Amino acid sequence: MTALRQLFGTDGVRGVAGVDLTEELARELGAAAAASAGPGARVVIGRDTRESGPMLEEALVEGVVSAGGRALRAGVIPTPAVAVLTRLEGAERGCVISASHNPYEDNGIKFLGPDGRKLDDAAEAAIGSAMASPASVDGGGDGVLADAAATYASWLSLTYAADVPDVPVVLDCANGAAHAVAPAVFSTSGTVVRTIGAEPDGRNINAGVGSTHLDAVSAAVRGSGAIAGFAFDGDADRCLAVDPDGRPVNGDGIIAAIALARGVERVVVTSMTNLGFHRLMREHGVAVEVTDVGDRYVLERMLETGAALGGEQSGHVVDLAHHTTGDGIATALMLLAAIDRLGISMREAAGLVQPFPQKLVAVAADRSALEGADRVWQEVRAAEAKLGTDGRVVLRASGTEPVVRVMVEAADAAECGRLCDHLADVVAAEIGGPG
């Protein structure tokens, strides 16, 4: 299982396209995914706008067909659209070719089950077994899923747009998978003042735009007359917002607004969620479940506890009342509906969560060595003892990059920064270097 987890990571197989993620590997994955799903399995395949996408798509399709499966191409489309279409088509597998918020050189492949959810460990193990014992089977096929984007846009509008007020907004599509469908959805539910990051060229995905570069949408919103701006990531499963002054509303604030508007009893968040969020939820009687970073862990805890709402500070929000995975466009629509129901402005939504000072540092390191780095954990325990109940420390190895993330929250901003920098220095000294 360790080797399999190294292959699949926490969000599918990911790496530099053509180097780590080759055509051969994509072909093997496509064949194994189809074979493990059963004879004649249908696989819905979508991708983002990276220049390596068509190459990997062709290889995946070849693999699916070689195993007797039927590949259904959905074209350039958000990750959550593949989840929706897989369910609507009754397909046995969904497949997304994307590296999310990573630069264009990277790409990734992740699989979804017939329920539109990421595969569990057992299903991934079945793919691993099929890769170890490849077999060619006749009878496969390659087809195009007609009107895939329009079908997804219609589903979004029917599911989420009814409670959305007709208000002007700015959209930042990260030059990614949302560049066509997001403006189409919002044109039916509100007034789009401006769209940026909607001219993909294969190499500009996430480049200075999108949810990892909020300065772009902040600048576009200020003085535009829009009540908010929304920024998606490359595969549009995340969304962050800004108010009319360009102030960010991160995932903590978005989840808080939706939770309060819906009157939920329980939410699931990760260890990165700010203590200010916990305090607000406590004041409103909302139970908070905390899990490891990664949407797969959020979803697992939601299913365990019956929570319908959960997500991450990064803007990955899961609404199990209607959906199976994070959806950036749906998140934007839910947030607009939430502030309308609460009777607050986006400026007030930006201030709902009063965050503790927080500092996060990514340290280039051998992430596999973190667990056994005794001195690192000694320093963490010392920092935790110093902070007491007025702060916390989170250290974790990234599931997708060769880094260790160090996060500190404290009531005092100066102390927060000092402790975070100290711990980052310790990590670098003990296990720093290439992962």
Summary of the structure (lengths in Angstrom):
residues: 435
radius of gyration: 21.4
end to end distance: 20.1
largest distance: 65.6
contacts: 1690
relative contact order: 0.10
helix: 42%
strand: 23%
